[in-house]
Amino acid sequence: MDPATQELDQKVGGSFAESMGSVFSMLTGREFSITAKTGAAIDHEGIAKLHSGPTVYVKAHYTKGLSGTLLFALPLKEGTMLVDLMLGGDGASANELAGDSRDALSETFNQIMGSANQTLSDQAGETLSISNVEILSEDSPSASALEALLGPGPFHDLPLATTQEGLSTSIHILIPDLLVQQIKRKLGLGEPAAPPPTPIPATSAAVAAAPPAMATRAPATMASTPVDTGNLDLLLDIELPVMVRMGQTEMQLGELLKLTPGSILELNRAADAPVELLVNSKVIAKGEVVVVDGNFAFRITEIESAATRIRSLV
């Protein structure tokens, strides 16, 4: 395996193993151990042999930063056990994945992709995002049926060993070859490190920085307009309500009364749209929801100036 692909296994596999472990543990209230294994090339015939029984496939389409589809493959039995744990059960398996169970698994992988993409975005220096994932299941698909279902190969198969009391399986990340090449470029994998700049001697730097006539001048400072906070220091200990708003919707009272555990509410905000940070019901920043140490967190991507924030709280 070439060094760039080894780096891809470490970075992509590590990012998804961490995010998957955090999301699974958070949603089920149970500790999961997920470890990324060494990847390998695989074709549709090989994918058909990954699991002996019915298999669930998850498709995540990149809409920003990358172009292509990332895929996951997991056994139907373990997939339904995982969903049952998330819905408050004891991890019972089922013969099919439908209705609320399918929606729950879809939302789970949306969260996993959001968390892992945030880590990869930080490494790439630009935002990577997807549309809502698709959940597909097949009993015993042939190689030709898988090609129609998953798209053209070959793929890079990156296994994630997943264990929890009563549940042990491998979840496979399947990355099409074209997407592998994009990820390598975005993350700079396999590229030689840039040589460090040659230091300039202090005497030469002084001459280069300014002509002799200006050498004795005081260094210029950038003009800035300080925020006039007045007696703001007296108010810094006041507690303010902070809320992260992902979206909103309207529903009739009858629909509200029909809600049960597992119900899905569709909000008026696209999956890749920024969420809002409100203080005293005023929007002061926008960002993304991420998972940190098993807890939801808010990563700021846009924020108002200090002066604007102060005025909005008055």
C-alpha positions, 0 to 999 in steps of 0.5 A: 500500500502506498504511503498516501493510502496509509495516511488516508486510512489513518485520517479518514478511518480515525475520524469516522471511528471517533465520530461513530463511537461518540454518536452510537454511545450518546444515542444508546447510552452504552459504551461502544468501541470502534477501531479502524482497520487497514483498508484494501481495494474491493470490487462489487463482487467483493462487497457482496461477500462482506456480510453473509446475510441481508445487508444495509447500505448507507449512501452519503452524497457530498454537496460541498468540498468533494464530489461523489458518494461515500458508502457504508455497509453493515449487516441488517441484523446488527443494524436493527439491533443498534436501532433498537438500542437507540429507541430504548430497547434491549438490542433485539434484532429484526428481519427488516428495517422500515418506518421509524427504524429506517429514519432513526438509522438515517439520522444516526448516520447524518450525525456521524457524517456531520461530526467526521466531516467537521474533523476532515474539514479542519484538516482540509482547510475548507468545508466538506458537507453532504446531503441527507443520507439514503438507507438501502437494504438488500438480501443477497445482491449480485455484483451487477445489482450492487453496481446499479445500487452503489454506482461504479467501482472500484472502491477502497474498503475501510473496515471499522471493527464495532463492539458493544456488549451483545453486539460485535460486527464490522461496518465497512466504509466504501470509498469510490476510487474517484472520491479517494483521489479527491480526498487525498488531494484535499488533505494533501496526502502523499505530498512532500512537505514544503521546505522551511523558508530560509531565514534572513539575517537581521541586518538584511531584514532591516534594510529590506523592511525600510529605506535608510530614510525611514529606518528611525521611524516608529513602526506603524500600527494598524488603525482600529476603532475600539469598542466603547464599552462604557461601564460594561465591566459592571455587567460582565457577571450577568447571566444571559440565556444562550440558545442554538436554533437549528430550525423551526416548524409549525404544526396543528395541535392535533398533530402535536398530540400525536407525537410519540417517541421516534417521531420525526419533525422536519424543520425549515432549514437545509441539512447543510445550512448553518445553525444560529446562536441566539443570546437574549433571542438575538442572533449573534453568530452562525455555525455548525453542530458537532460532537465533542466527547459524546456531547453536542457542541456548537462550532462558530463559523460566522460572528458579529463584531463586538460592537454589534453584539453589545448593541444587540443585547441592549 
